[in-house]
């Protein structure tokens, strides 16, 4: 297993605070988040039950990178469905089987929605 020579292992001097949490660069080298164009974006929508104690969760996986946009959309969807939810990594999760409501809201915003799975 090879390691990056510049990878920070342990520090008490605070030099790690200037590093990007995503890419680890001292000046961030991450590409800036692109503009989300709903008409040009296709989102998948699926229902998951595994690993959740039998409870259903509506998931929109593999979102394009733009955390601020998806946080706002998550808030809208939670209010529309009257349930909780979260943004985990690059997927948005809404509690319960809310596929119909989520699909209707996303399509009203201009997104193309495809249902994945059963």
The first five atom37 places (N, CA, C, CB, O) and aatype in JSON, in Angstrom:
{
  "aatype": [20, 20, 20, 20, 20, 20, 20, 20, 20, 20, 20, 20, 20, 20, 20, 20, 20, 20, 20, 20, 20, 20, 20, 20, 20, 20, 20, 20, 20, 20, 20, 20, 20, 20, 20, 20, 20, 20, 20, 20, 20, 20, 20, 20, 20, 20, 20, 20, 20, 20, 20, 20, 20, 20, 20, 20, 20, 20, 20, 20, 20, 20, 20, 20, 20, 20, 20, 20, 20, 20, 20, 20, 20, 20, 20, 20, 20, 20, 20, 20, 20, 20, 20, 20, 20, 20, 20, 20, 20, 20, 20, 20, 20, 20, 20, 20, 20, 20, 20, 20, 20, 20, 20, 20, 20, 20, 20, 20, 20, 20, 20, 20, 20, 20, 20, 20, 20, 20],
  "atom_mask": [
    [1, 1, 1, 1, 1],
    [1, 1, 1, 1, 1],
    [1, 1, 1, 1, 1],
    [1, 1, 1, 1, 1],
    [1, 1, 1, 1, 1],
    [1, 1, 1, 1, 1],
    [1, 1, 1, 1, 1],
    [1, 1, 1, 1, 1],
    [1, 1, 1, 1, 1],
    [1, 1, 1, 1, 1],
    [1, 1, 1, 1, 1],
    [1, 1, 1, 1, 1],
    [1, 1, 1, 1, 1],
    [1, 1, 1, 1, 1],
    [1, 1, 1, 1, 1],
    [1, 1, 1, 1, 1],
    [1, 1, 1, 1, 1],
    [1, 1, 1, 1, 1],
    [1, 1, 1, 1, 1],
    [1, 1, 1, 1, 1],
    [1, 1, 1, 1, 1],
    [1, 1, 1, 1, 1],
    [1, 1, 1, 1, 1],
    [1, 1, 1, 1, 1],
    [1, 1, 1, 1, 1],
    [1, 1, 1, 1, 1],
    [1, 1, 1, 1, 1],
    [1, 1, 1, 1, 1],
    [1, 1, 1, 1, 1],
    [1, 1, 1, 1, 1],
    [1, 1, 1, 1, 1],
    [1, 1, 1, 1, 1],
    [1, 1, 1, 1, 1],
    [1, 1, 1, 1, 1],
    [1, 1, 1, 1, 1],
    [1, 1, 1, 1, 1],
    [1, 1, 1, 1, 1],
    [1, 1, 1, 1, 1],
    [1, 1, 1, 1, 1],
    [1, 1, 1, 1, 1],
    [1, 1, 1, 1, 1],
    [1, 1, 1, 1, 1],
    [1, 1, 1, 1, 1],
    [1, 1, 1, 1, 1],
    [1, 1, 1, 1, 1],
    [1, 1, 1, 1, 1],
    [1, 1, 1, 1, 1],
    [1, 1, 1, 1, 1],
    [1, 1, 1, 1, 1],
    [1, 1, 1, 1, 1],
    [1, 1, 1, 1, 1],
    [1, 1, 1, 1, 1],
    [1, 1, 1, 1, 1],
    [1, 1, 1, 1, 1],
    [1, 1, 1, 1, 1],
    [1, 1, 1, 1, 1],
    [1, 1, 1, 1, 1],
    [1, 1, 1, 1, 1],
    [1, 1, 1, 1, 1],
    [1, 1, 1, 1, 1],
    [1, 1, 1, 1, 1],
    [1, 1, 1, 1, 1],
    [1, 1, 1, 1, 1],
    [1, 1, 1, 1, 1],
    [1, 1, 1, 1, 1],
    [1, 1, 1, 1, 1],
    [1, 1, 1, 1, 1],
    [1, 1, 1, 1, 1],
    [1, 1, 1, 1, 1],
    [1, 1, 1, 1, 1],
    [1, 1, 1, 1, 1],
    [1, 1, 1, 1, 1],
    [1, 1, 1, 1, 1],
    [1, 1, 1, 1, 1],
    [1, 1, 1, 1, 1],
    [1, 1, 1, 1, 1],
    [1, 1, 1, 1, 1],
    [1, 1, 1, 1, 1],
    [1, 1, 1, 1, 1],
    [1, 1, 1, 1, 1],
    [1, 1, 1, 1, 1],
    [1, 1, 1, 1, 1],
    [1, 1, 1, 1, 1],
    [1, 1, 1, 1, 1],
    [1, 1, 1, 1, 1],
    [1, 1, 1, 1, 1],
    [1, 1, 1, 1, 1],
    [1, 1, 1, 1, 1],
    [1, 1, 1, 1, 1],
    [1, 1, 1, 1, 1],
    [1, 1, 1, 1, 1],
    [1, 1, 1, 1, 1],
    [1, 1, 1, 1, 1],
    [1, 1, 1, 1, 1],
    [1, 1, 1, 1, 1],
    [1, 1, 1, 1, 1],
    [1, 1, 1, 1, 1],
    [1, 1, 1, 1, 1],
    [1, 1, 1, 1, 1],
    [1, 1, 1, 1, 1],
    [1, 1, 1, 1, 1],
    [1, 1, 1, 1, 1],
    [1, 1, 1, 1, 1],
    [1, 1, 1, 1, 1],
    [1, 1, 1, 1, 1],
    [1, 1, 1, 1, 1],
    [1, 1, 1, 1, 1],
    [1, 1, 1, 1, 1],
    [1, 1, 1, 1, 1],
    [1, 1, 1, 1, 1],
    [1, 1, 1, 1, 1],
    [1, 1, 1, 1, 1],
    [1, 1, 1, 1, 1],
    [1, 1, 1, 1, 1],
    [1, 1, 1, 1, 1],
    [1, 1, 1, 1, 1],
    [1, 1, 1, 1, 1],
    [1, 1, 1, 1, 1]
  ],
  "atom_positions": [
    [[0.85, -1.17, 0.0], [0.0, 0.0, 0.0], [0.89, 1.23, 0.0], [-0.97, 0.0, 1.22], [1.7, 1.41, 0.91]],
    [[0.75, 2.06, -0.99], [1.58, 3.26, -1.07], [0.86, 4.44, -0.42], [1.93, 3.6, -2.53], [-0.37, 4.52, -0.44]],
    [[1.65, 5.33, 0.15], [1.1, 6.51, 0.8], [1.64, 7.76, 0.15], [1.4, 6.51, 2.29], [2.75, 7.78, -0.37]],
    [[0.85, 8.79, 0.19], [1.29, 10.09, -0.28], [2.27, 10.65, 0.75], [0.08, 11.06, -0.51], [1.96, 10.68, 1.94]],
    [[3.44, 11.09, 0.3], [4.45, 11.62, 1.22], [3.97, 12.87, 1.94], [5.73, 11.93, 0.46], [4.37, 13.13, 3.07]],
    [[3.11, 13.64, 1.3], [2.64, 14.9, 1.87], [1.38, 14.74, 2.72], [2.38, 15.88, 0.78], [0.85, 15.73, 3.23]],
    [[0.89, 13.52, 2.87], [-0.34, 13.3, 3.63], [-0.11, 13.6, 5.1], [-0.85, 11.86, 3.46], [0.88, 13.15, 5.68]],
    [[-0.99, 14.36, 5.69], [-0.9, 14.73, 7.09], [-1.3, 13.54, 7.95], [-1.79, 15.95, 7.4], [-2.37, 12.96, 7.76]],
    [[-0.45, 13.18, 8.9], [-0.74, 12.07, 9.79], [-1.2, 12.59, 11.15], [0.49, 11.18, 9.94], [-2.22, 12.15, 11.67]],
    [[-0.45, 13.54, 11.72], [-0.8, 14.08, 13.02], [-0.2, 15.48, 13.13], [-0.29, 13.17, 14.17], [0.92, 15.71, 12.69]],
    [[-0.96, 16.4, 13.72], [-0.45, 17.75, 13.85], [-1.05, 18.43, 15.06], [-0.74, 18.57, 12.6], [-2.24, 18.27, 15.35]],
    [[-0.22, 19.19, 15.78], [-0.71, 19.97, 16.91], [-0.5, 21.46, 16.68], [-0.01, 19.55, 18.18], [-0.9, 22.28, 17.51]],
    [[0.11, 21.81, 15.54], [0.43, 23.21, 15.3], [-0.67, 23.98, 14.56], [1.69, 23.3, 14.51], [-0.54, 25.19, 14.38]],
    [[-1.73, 23.32, 14.15], [-2.83, 24.01, 13.48], [-2.62, 24.21, 11.99], [-3.05, 25.32, 14.11], [-3.44, 24.88, 11.35]],
    [[-1.55, 23.67, 11.42], [-1.3, 23.86, 9.99], [-2.33, 23.14, 9.12], [0.09, 23.37, 9.64], [-2.49, 23.49, 7.95]],
    [[-3.01, 22.17, 9.67], [-4.0, 21.41, 8.91], [-5.29, 22.2, 8.7], [-4.31, 20.11, 9.62], [-6.11, 21.82, 7.86]],
    [[-5.49, 23.28, 9.42], [-6.73, 24.03, 9.31], [-6.87, 24.76, 7.99], [-6.82, 25.02, 10.43], [-7.99, 25.11, 7.59]],
    [[-5.77, 25.01, 7.3], [-5.83, 25.69, 6.01], [-6.03, 24.75, 4.84], [-4.58, 26.48, 5.8], [-6.07, 25.19, 3.69]],
    [[-6.16, 23.46, 5.12], [-6.31, 22.47, 4.05], [-7.79, 22.22, 3.73], [-5.63, 21.15, 4.45], [-8.65, 22.3, 4.6]],
    [[-8.04, 21.91, 2.48], [-9.4, 21.58, 2.04], [-9.77, 20.19, 2.59], [-9.51, 21.61, 0.47], [-8.96, 19.27, 2.53]],
    [[-10.98, 20.06, 3.1], [-11.44, 18.78, 3.66], [-11.67, 17.74, 2.57], [-12.71, 18.98, 4.46], [-11.59, 16.54, 2.84]],
    [[-11.96, 18.18, 1.35], [-12.25, 17.25, 0.27], [-11.0, 16.75, -0.43], [-13.16, 17.9, -0.72], [-10.79, 15.55, -0.54]],
    [[-10.17, 17.68, -0.92], [-9.01, 17.29, -1.71], [-7.73, 17.25, -0.89], [-8.83, 18.25, -2.87], [-6.76, 16.6, -1.3]],
    [[-7.67, 17.91, 0.26], [-6.5, 17.9, 1.12], [-5.43, 18.89, 0.71], [-5.91, 16.55, 1.14], [-4.36, 18.93, 1.33]],
    [[-5.68, 19.69, -0.31], [-4.69, 20.66, -0.77], [-4.64, 21.89, 0.12], [-4.99, 21.08, -2.2], [-5.65, 22.29, 0.69]],
    [[-3.43, 22.49, 0.22], [-3.29, 23.7, 1.03], [-4.05, 24.85, 0.38], [-1.8, 24.07, 1.2], [-4.87, 25.46, 1.07]],
    [[-3.82, 25.2, -0.89], [-4.89, 25.92, -1.54], [-5.77, 24.85, -2.21], [-4.34, 26.99, -2.6], [-5.25, 23.93, -2.84]],
    [[-7.05, 24.97, -2.06], [-7.98, 23.97, -2.59], [-7.85, 23.85, -4.1], [-9.43, 24.32, -2.21], [-7.85, 24.85, -4.81]],
    [[-7.74, 22.61, -4.58], [-7.65, 22.36, -6.02], [-8.91, 21.68, -6.55], [-6.43, 21.51, -6.33], [-8.93, 21.2, -7.68]],
    [[-9.95, 21.65, -5.73], [-11.22, 21.07, -6.17], [-11.84, 21.95, -7.25], [-12.2, 20.91, -4.96], [-11.73, 23.17, -7.18]],
    [[-12.48, 21.34, -8.25], [-13.18, 22.17, -9.23], [-14.37, 22.86, -8.58], [-13.63, 21.33, -10.43], [-15.02, 22.27, -7.72]],
    [[-14.67, 24.09, -8.97], [-15.82, 24.77, -8.39], [-17.11, 24.06, -8.79], [-15.86, 26.26, -8.82], [-17.19, 23.49, -9.88]],
    [[-18.1, 24.08, -7.91], [-19.36, 23.42, -8.26], [-19.99, 24.1, -9.47], [-20.33, 23.42, -7.07], [-20.06, 25.32, -9.55]],
    [[-20.45, 23.28, -10.38], [-21.07, 23.81, -11.59], [-22.5, 24.25, -11.35], [-21.03, 22.79, -12.69], [-23.1, 23.92, -10.33]],
    [[-23.02, 24.97, -12.27], [-24.41, 25.43, -12.22], [-25.32, 24.23, -12.49], [-24.67, 26.59, -13.27], [-25.07, 23.45, -13.41]],
    [[-26.35, 24.07, -11.7], [-27.31, 22.98, -11.9], [-28.41, 23.48, -12.84], [-27.92, 22.49, -10.54], [-29.13, 24.42, -12.52]],
    [[-28.53, 22.82, -13.99], [-29.56, 23.15, -14.97], [-30.58, 22.0, -14.94], [-28.96, 23.36, -16.42], [-30.3, 20.93, -15.46]],
    [[-31.75, 22.22, -14.33], [-32.72, 21.13, -14.18], [-33.11, 20.46, -15.5], [-33.96, 21.65, -13.52], [-33.28, 19.25, -15.55]],
    [[-33.24, 21.24, -16.58], [-33.67, 20.65, -17.85], [-32.61, 19.7, -18.42], [-33.97, 21.76, -18.87], [-32.94, 18.81, -19.21]],
    [[-31.36, 19.88, -18.04], [-30.28, 19.04, -18.57], [-29.84, 17.98, -17.56], [-29.09, 19.91, -18.96], [-28.84, 17.3, -17.79]],
    [[-30.55, 17.83, -16.46], [-30.15, 16.9, -15.41], [-31.19, 15.81, -15.24], [-29.94, 17.64, -14.08], [-32.38, 16.08, -15.05]],
    [[-30.73, 14.57, -15.3], [-31.6, 13.42, -15.07], [-31.27, 12.85, -13.7], [-31.44, 12.34, -16.19], [-30.12, 12.54, -13.41]],
    [[-32.29, 12.72, -12.87], [-32.1, 12.18, -11.52], [-32.76, 10.83, -11.41], [-32.68, 13.14, -10.45], [-33.84, 10.6, -11.97]],
    [[-32.11, 9.91, -10.7], [-32.69, 8.6, -10.44], [-33.37, 8.65, -9.08], [-31.61, 7.47, -10.5], [-32.94, 9.37, -8.18]],
    [[-34.42, 7.87, -8.93], [-35.2, 7.85, -7.7], [-35.44, 6.39, -7.34], [-36.56, 8.63, -7.85], [-35.94, 5.61, -8.15]],
    [[-35.07, 6.01, -6.12], [-35.27, 4.62, -5.73], [-35.7, 4.52, -4.27], [-34.0, 3.8, -5.96], [-35.53, 5.46, -3.49]],
    [[-36.24, 3.37, -3.92], [-36.7, 3.08, -2.56], [-35.75, 2.05, -1.97], [-38.18, 2.57, -2.54], [-35.5, 1.01, -2.59]],
    [[-35.23, 2.32, -0.78], [-34.33, 1.38, -0.1], [-34.93, 0.95, 1.22], [-32.93, 2.01, 0.12], [-35.53, 1.75, 1.93]],
    [[-34.75, -0.34, 1.54], [-35.18, -0.86, 2.83], [-34.06, -1.59, 3.55], [-36.37, -1.79, 2.65], [-34.11, -1.76, 4.76]],
    [[-33.04, -2.02, 2.81], [-31.96, -2.83, 3.4], [-31.1, -1.99, 4.34], [-31.09, -3.43, 2.3], [-30.76, -0.85, 4.04]],
    [[-30.76, -2.58, 5.46], [-29.88, -1.93, 6.43], [-30.54, -0.82, 7.21], [-28.7, -1.4, 5.74], [-29.86, -0.02, 7.85]],
    [[-31.85, -0.76, 7.17], [-32.57, 0.32, 7.85], [-33.65, -0.22, 8.79], [-33.2, 1.27, 6.83], [-34.6, 0.49, 9.13]],
    [[-33.5, -1.45, 9.2], [-34.47, -2.05, 10.12], [-35.85, -2.22, 9.52], [-34.58, -1.21, 11.36], [-36.84, -2.18, 10.24]],
    [[-35.94, -2.41, 8.21], [-37.22, -2.6, 7.54], [-37.94, -1.32, 7.17], [-38.1, -3.42, 8.39], [-38.98, -1.36, 6.52]],
    [[-37.4, -0.18, 7.59], [-38.03, 1.1, 7.28], [-37.65, 1.53, 5.86], [-37.61, 2.19, 8.32], [-36.52, 1.33, 5.43]],
    [[-38.59, 2.13, 5.16], [-38.37, 2.56, 3.78], [-37.78, 3.97, 3.75], [-39.69, 2.5, 2.98], [-38.14, 4.83, 4.56]],
    [[-36.87, 4.19, 2.8], [-36.27, 5.5, 2.6], [-36.23, 5.77, 1.1], [-34.83, 5.58, 3.23], [-35.78, 4.92, 0.33]],
    [[-36.7, 6.94, 0.69], [-36.65, 7.34, -0.71], [-35.29, 8.0, -0.94], [-37.83, 8.31, -1.08], [-34.93, 8.94, -0.23]],
    [[-34.54, 7.51, -1.93], [-33.17, 7.97, -2.16], [-33.03, 8.51, -3.58], [-32.16, 6.83, -1.9], [-33.51, 7.91, -4.54]],
    [[-32.35, 9.66, -3.69], [-31.95, 10.21, -4.99], [-30.43, 10.12, -5.01], [-32.47, 11.71, -5.21], [-29.77, 10.99, -4.45]],
    [[-29.85, 9.08, -5.65], [-28.4, 8.88, -5.6], [-27.66, 9.65, -6.7], [-28.08, 7.39, -5.72], [-28.26, 10.15, -7.65]],
    [[-26.33, 9.71, -6.55], [-25.41, 10.24, -7.56], [-25.78, 11.64, -8.03], [-25.37, 9.31, -8.75], [-25.95, 11.88, -9.23]],
    [[-25.92, 12.57, -7.09], [-26.23, 13.95, -7.43], [-25.0, 14.67, -7.97], [-26.78, 14.7, -6.21], [-23.89, 14.4, -7.5]],
    [[-25.16, 15.57, -8.94], [-24.03, 16.37, -9.4], [-23.51, 17.24, -8.25], [-24.43, 17.24, -10.62], [-24.29, 17.62, -7.37]],
    [[-22.21, 17.57, -8.25], [-21.65, 18.32, -7.12], [-22.12, 19.77, -7.06], [-20.15, 18.29, -7.19], [-21.77, 20.58, -7.92]],
    [[-22.9, 20.09, -6.06], [-23.32, 21.46, -5.75], [-24.08, 21.4, -4.42], [-24.23, 22.08, -6.9], [-25.3, 21.5, -4.41]],
    [[-23.35, 21.25, -3.3], [-23.98, 21.0, -2.0], [-25.02, 22.04, -1.58], [-22.93, 20.93, -0.95], [-26.05, 21.68, -1.02]],
    [[-24.77, 23.31, -1.84], [-25.71, 24.34, -1.41], [-27.06, 24.18, -2.12], [-25.14, 25.74, -1.69], [-28.11, 24.33, -1.49]],
    [[-27.04, 23.87, -3.4], [-28.28, 23.68, -4.16], [-29.06, 22.49, -3.61], [-27.97, 23.46, -5.66], [-30.27, 22.57, -3.42]],
    [[-28.35, 21.37, -3.34], [-29.03, 20.17, -2.88], [-29.53, 20.32, -1.45], [-28.09, 18.97, -2.98], [-30.54, 19.7, -1.09]],
    [[-28.86, 21.12, -0.62], [-29.37, 21.39, 0.73], [-30.71, 22.11, 0.66], [-28.35, 22.23, 1.55], [-31.65, 21.78, 1.38]],
    [[-30.8, 23.1, -0.23], [-32.06, 23.82, -0.41], [-33.16, 22.92, -0.94], [-31.86, 24.98, -1.35], [-34.3, 23.0, -0.49]],
    [[-32.82, 22.05, -1.9], [-33.8, 21.13, -2.44], [-34.26, 20.13, -1.38], [-33.23, 20.39, -3.66], [-35.44, 19.79, -1.32]],
    [[-33.33, 19.67, -0.54], [-33.7, 18.74, 0.53], [-34.7, 19.4, 1.48], [-32.45, 18.28, 1.31], [-35.65, 18.76, 1.92]],
    [[-34.48, 20.66, 1.79], [-35.4, 21.37, 2.67], [-36.8, 21.47, 2.04], [-34.86, 22.78, 2.98], [-37.8, 21.28, 2.72]],
    [[-36.85, 21.76, 0.73], [-38.14, 21.83, 0.03], [-38.85, 20.48, 0.05], [-37.93, 22.29, -1.43], [-40.05, 20.41, 0.33]],
    [[-38.1, 19.41, -0.24], [-38.7, 18.08, -0.3], [-39.19, 17.62, 1.07], [-37.71, 17.07, -0.85], [-40.25, 17.0, 1.18]],
    [[-38.43, 17.92, 2.12], [-38.87, 17.55, 3.47], [-40.15, 18.28, 3.85], [-37.76, 17.86, 4.49], [-41.03, 17.7, 4.48]],
    [[-40.24, 19.55, 3.47], [-41.46, 20.32, 3.76], [-42.63, 19.79, 2.95], [-41.23, 21.81, 3.47], [-43.75, 19.68, 3.46]],
    [[-42.39, 19.47, 1.68], [-43.45, 18.97, 0.81], [-43.99, 17.63, 1.28], [-42.94, 18.84, -0.63], [-45.2, 17.39, 1.25]],
    [[-43.08, 16.73, 1.74], [-43.49, 15.39, 2.16], [-43.89, 15.33, 3.63], [-42.37, 14.42, 1.9], [-44.53, 14.38, 4.05]],
    [[-43.51, 16.33, 4.4], [-43.84, 16.33, 5.82], [-43.05, 15.29, 6.61], [-45.3, 16.09, 6.01], [-43.55, 14.75, 7.6]],
    [[-41.83, 15.01, 6.16], [-40.99, 14.01, 6.83], [-39.58, 14.57, 6.99], [-40.96, 12.68, 6.04], [-39.28, 15.68, 6.57]],
    [[-38.73, 13.77, 7.6], [-37.32, 14.13, 7.74], [-36.53, 13.65, 6.55], [-36.74, 13.57, 9.03], [-37.04, 12.95, 5.68]],
    [[-35.28, 14.02, 6.53], [-34.41, 13.59, 5.47], [-33.04, 14.19, 5.66], [-34.97, 13.97, 4.11], [-32.83, 14.99, 6.57]],
    [[-32.11, 13.82, 4.79], [-30.74, 14.32, 4.9], [-30.03, 14.23, 3.56], [-29.97, 13.53, 5.97], [-30.47, 13.54, 2.64]],
    [[-28.94, 14.96, 3.47], [-28.05, 14.9, 2.32], [-26.8, 14.18, 2.79], [-27.72, 16.34, 1.75], [-26.04, 14.72, 3.59]],
    [[-26.57, 12.96, 2.3], [-25.42, 12.16, 2.68], [-24.51, 11.99, 1.48], [-25.85, 10.79, 3.25], [-24.85, 11.28, 0.53]],
    [[-23.36, 12.64, 1.51], [-22.42, 12.52, 0.41], [-23.03, 13.06, -0.87], [-22.0, 11.07, 0.22], [-23.35, 14.24, -0.96]],
    [[-23.18, 12.19, -1.85], [-23.76, 12.62, -3.13], [-25.16, 12.06, -3.33], [-22.86, 12.18, -4.28], [-25.62, 11.93, -4.46]],
    [[-25.86, 11.74, -2.23], [-27.24, 11.27, -2.35], [-28.13, 11.97, -1.34], [-27.31, 9.74, -2.16], [-27.69, 12.35, -0.26]],
    [[-29.38, 12.12, -1.72], [-30.37, 12.79, -0.87], [-31.36, 11.73, -0.4], [-31.1, 13.95, -1.64], [-31.87, 10.96, -1.21]],
    [[-31.63, 11.68, 0.91], [-32.52, 10.68, 1.48], [-33.72, 11.36, 2.13], [-31.78, 9.8, 2.5], [-33.57, 12.31, 2.9]],
    [[-34.91, 10.86, 1.82], [-36.16, 11.33, 2.42], [-36.81, 10.13, 3.1], [-37.12, 11.98, 1.34], [-36.93, 9.07, 2.49]],
    [[-37.22, 10.29, 4.35], [-37.79, 9.18, 5.1], [-39.13, 8.75, 4.53], [-37.94, 9.57, 6.57], [-39.97, 9.57, 4.16]],
    [[-39.33, 7.44, 4.47], [-40.59, 6.87, 4.03], [-40.66, 6.67, 2.52], [-41.73, 7.75, 4.47], [-39.76, 7.07, 1.78]],
    [[-41.74, 6.04, 2.08], [-41.97, 5.83, 0.65], [-42.65, 7.08, 0.09], [-42.84, 4.54, 0.38], [-43.88, 7.16, 0.07]],
    [[-41.86, 8.04, -0.34], [-42.35, 9.33, -0.83], [-42.08, 9.5, -2.32], [-41.7, 10.48, -0.04], [-42.0, 10.63, -2.81]],
    [[-41.93, 8.39, -3.05], [-41.52, 8.47, -4.45], [-42.46, 9.31, -5.3], [-41.43, 7.09, -5.03], [-41.99, 10.09, -6.13]],
    [[-43.77, 9.18, -5.13], [-44.71, 9.92, -5.96], [-44.6, 11.43, -5.71], [-46.14, 9.45, -5.7], [-44.55, 12.21, -6.66]],
    [[-44.55, 11.83, -4.44], [-44.46, 13.25, -4.11], [-43.13, 13.85, -4.56], [-44.65, 13.45, -2.61], [-43.09, 14.96, -5.1]],
    [[-42.04, 13.11, -4.33], [-40.71, 13.6, -4.72], [-40.62, 13.72, -6.23], [-39.61, 12.66, -4.19], [-40.11, 14.72, -6.74]],
    [[-41.1, 12.72, -6.96], [-41.05, 12.76, -8.41], [-41.87, 13.93, -8.95], [-41.56, 11.44, -9.01], [-41.41, 14.63, -9.86]],
    [[-43.05, 14.16, -8.41], [-43.89, 15.27, -8.87], [-43.21, 16.61, -8.63], [-45.26, 15.23, -8.16], [-43.25, 17.49, -9.49]],
    [[-42.58, 16.78, -7.46], [-41.91, 18.04, -7.15], [-40.69, 18.26, -8.05], [-41.49, 18.08, -5.68], [-40.48, 19.36, -8.55]],
    [[-39.9, 17.22, -8.24], [-38.71, 17.35, -9.09], [-39.09, 17.66, -10.53], [-37.87, 16.07, -9.03], [-38.44, 18.48, -11.19]],
    [[-40.14, 17.02, -11.02], [-40.57, 17.29, -12.39], [-41.14, 18.7, -12.52], [-41.62, 16.26, -12.83], [-41.02, 19.31, -13.58]],
    [[-41.77, 19.22, -11.47], [-42.27, 20.59, -11.52], [-41.13, 21.6, -11.56], [-43.19, 20.87, -10.31], [-41.29, 22.72, -12.06]],
    [[-39.95, 21.22, -11.03], [-38.76, 22.08, -11.1], [-38.05, 21.97, -12.44], [-37.8, 21.73, -9.97], [-37.17, 22.78, -12.74]],
    [[-38.41, 20.96, -13.25], [-37.81, 20.82, -14.58], [-36.85, 19.66, -14.72], [-37.1, 22.07, -14.93], [-36.29, 19.47, -15.8]],
    [[-36.63, 18.88, -13.68], [-35.74, 17.74, -13.75], [-36.4, 16.58, -14.49], [-35.32, 17.31, -12.34], [-37.63, 16.45, -14.47]],
    [[-35.6, 15.75, -15.13], [-36.09, 14.5, -15.69], [-35.84, 13.45, -14.61], [-35.38, 14.12, -17.07], [-34.72, 13.31, -14.13]],
    [[-36.88, 12.72, -14.23], [-36.77, 11.75, -13.13], [-37.02, 10.36, -13.67], [-37.77, 12.08, -11.98], [-38.0, 10.12, -14.38]],
    [[-36.12, 9.44, -13.33], [-36.28, 8.03, -13.69], [-36.3, 7.21, -12.42], [-35.15, 7.56, -14.65], [-35.45, 7.36, -11.55]],
    [[-37.27, 6.35, -12.33], [-37.34, 5.47, -11.17], [-36.41, 4.29, -11.39], [-38.79, 4.99, -10.92], [-36.41, 3.67, -12.46]],
    [[-35.63, 3.98, -10.38], [-34.7, 2.84, -10.45], [-35.15, 1.79, -9.46], [-33.22, 3.29, -10.15], [-35.74, 2.1, -8.43]],
    [[-34.88, 0.56, -9.77], [-35.26, -0.54, -8.86], [-36.72, -0.89, -8.99], [-34.95, -0.17, -7.42], [-37.34, -0.6, -10.01]],
    [[-37.27, -1.5, -7.96], [-38.63, -2.0, -7.99], [-39.58, -1.0, -7.68], [-38.83, -3.09, -7.09], [-40.78, -1.26, -7.67]]
  ]
}
